[in-house]
Amino acid sequence: MRAVVQRVSSAQVTVIDEEKDTSFVSGQIGSGFVVLVGISSGDTSEDLDYIVNKLVGLRVFEDDDGKMNRSIEEAGGEMLVISQFTLYGDCRKGRRPSFIAAASPETAKPIYETLLKRLESTGIRVASGQFQAQMQVELVNDGPVTLLLDSSKGF
């Protein structure tokens, strides 16, 4: 499982329904994290545990001395979590990314939903996008702070 984590002062995700020519805000947060999450075909509950623990425990919010020393929970932050299979896009060969390593929607959706529930169970307010939807994400990156997480520790 992979995640791109951005510390933000605010963010929202809008779902676009092209068939109905409508859109709606699916999730909105104040200060906290925007988390783009990709699920691979081989992800297990251990991968899920790793990502949840990292997200909740990352100490990237400033303390009273201005140092990145507080977790999202300590800072009173929120999370906006959006599924993004393209995090498993392999661009090493040719010009078109290969998404072979990404989990199928049937496999990824229950894992994504479990991730949301696990994060919510920590007491952190969690908003989300809509799985497999066309979305537009707006955010104000705070810092900027952007981190990459990979449960297989590939980076």
C-alpha positions in Angstrom: 0.0 0.0 0.0 1.3 3.4 -0.9 0.2 6.9 0.3 1.1 10.4 -0.6 0.6 12.5 2.5 0.3 16.3 2.3 0.0 18.5 5.4 -2.7 21.0 4.6 -4.4 24.0 6.1 -7.6 23.1 4.2 -8.8 20.8 1.4 -11.8 19.4 -0.3 -12.6 16.9 -2.9 -15.4 17.3 -5.5 -16.9 14.3 -7.3 -17.8 14.9 -10.9 -20.7 12.9 -12.4 -20.3 13.5 -16.1 -23.4 11.5 -17.1 -25.6 13.8 -15.0 -23.4 16.8 -15.7 -23.3 17.5 -11.9 -20.8 17.7 -9.2 -20.8 17.7 -5.4 -18.3 18.1 -2.6 -17.7 14.6 -1.2 -15.3 15.6 1.6 -13.9 18.7 3.2 -11.4 19.4 6.0 -9.5 22.1 7.8 -6.0 21.6 9.0 -4.6 18.1 8.7 -3.6 15.6 6.0 -4.7 14.9 2.5 -3.9 11.3 1.9 -3.8 9.8 -1.6 -3.8 6.0 -1.2 -3.0 3.3 -3.7 -3.6 -0.4 -3.0 -1.6 -3.1 -4.7 -2.9 -6.6 -5.6 -0.7 -8.1 -2.9 -1.7 -5.9 0.1 -2.6 -7.6 3.3 -3.9 -6.5 6.8 -0.3 -6.0 7.8 0.1 -3.4 5.0 -3.1 -1.7 6.2 -1.8 -1.7 9.8 1.4 -0.1 8.7 -0.2 2.7 6.8 -2.8 3.4 9.6 -0.1 3.5 12.3 2.2 5.8 10.2 -0.6 8.2 9.4 -1.8 8.5 12.9 1.7 8.6 14.4 3.6 11.0 11.9 5.0 13.9 13.9 4.9 16.6 11.3 2.8 19.3 13.0 4.5 22.1 14.8 4.8 22.2 18.6 5.0 25.4 20.7 8.6 25.8 19.8 7.9 25.7 16.0 9.4 22.2 15.5 7.6 19.4 13.7 7.0 17.3 16.8 3.2 16.7 17.1 1.0 14.0 15.5 -2.2 14.8 13.7 -4.1 13.7 16.8 -2.1 16.0 19.1 -2.6 18.9 16.6 -6.4 18.3 16.4 -6.1 17.7 12.7 -8.4 15.9 10.2 -7.8 13.7 7.2 -9.2 13.7 3.7 -8.5 10.2 2.2 -8.8 9.6 -1.5 -8.2 6.4 -3.4 -5.7 6.7 -6.2 -4.7 3.6 -8.1 -2.3 5.6 -10.2 0.2 5.5 -7.3 1.0 2.0 -8.6 1.6 3.3 -12.2 4.9 1.9 -13.5 6.5 4.5 -15.8 9.9 2.8 -16.2 9.2 1.4 -19.7 7.6 3.2 -22.6 5.4 6.3 -22.4 2.2 4.9 -21.0 2.2 3.8 -17.4 1.4 0.2 -16.5 -1.0 -0.4 -13.7 -0.5 -4.1 -13.4 0.6 -3.8 -9.7 -2.5 -2.0 -8.7 -5.3 -4.0 -7.1 -8.5 -4.6 -9.1 -11.4 -2.4 -8.0 -13.1 -5.5 -6.5 -10.1 -6.1 -4.3 -9.2 -2.5 -3.5 -12.6 -1.1 -2.5 -13.0 -3.2 0.6 -9.5 -2.5 1.7 -10.0 1.3 1.1 -13.3 1.2 3.1 -11.5 -0.7 5.9 -8.8 1.9 5.9 -11.4 4.7 6.4 -13.0 2.8 9.3 -9.7 2.1 11.0 -8.7 5.8 10.7 -12.1 6.9 12.0 -11.8 4.5 15.0 -8.7 6.5 16.2 -10.9 9.5 16.9 -9.6 11.5 14.0 -12.2 13.1 11.8 -11.9 11.5 8.4 -13.5 12.7 5.1 -13.2 10.9 1.8 -13.6 10.9 -1.9 -15.7 8.4 -3.7 -14.1 5.2 -4.8 -13.6 4.9 -8.6 -15.1 8.4 -9.3 -13.8 11.3 -11.3 -12.7 13.8 -8.7 -11.1 17.2 -8.3 -9.0 17.8 -5.3 -8.3 21.3 -4.0 -5.8 21.8 -1.2 -3.6 24.4 0.5 -0.4 22.6 1.2 1.0 23.8 4.5 4.7 24.1 4.7 4.8 22.6 2.1 5.1 19.2 3.7 4.6 16.2 1.4 5.7 12.6 2.4 5.6 9.2 0.7 4.6 6.1 2.6 5.1 2.6 1.2 4.1 -0.5 3.3 6.6 -2.6 1.4 9.3 0.0 2.4 10.3 0.4 -1.3 11.2 4.0 -0.5 
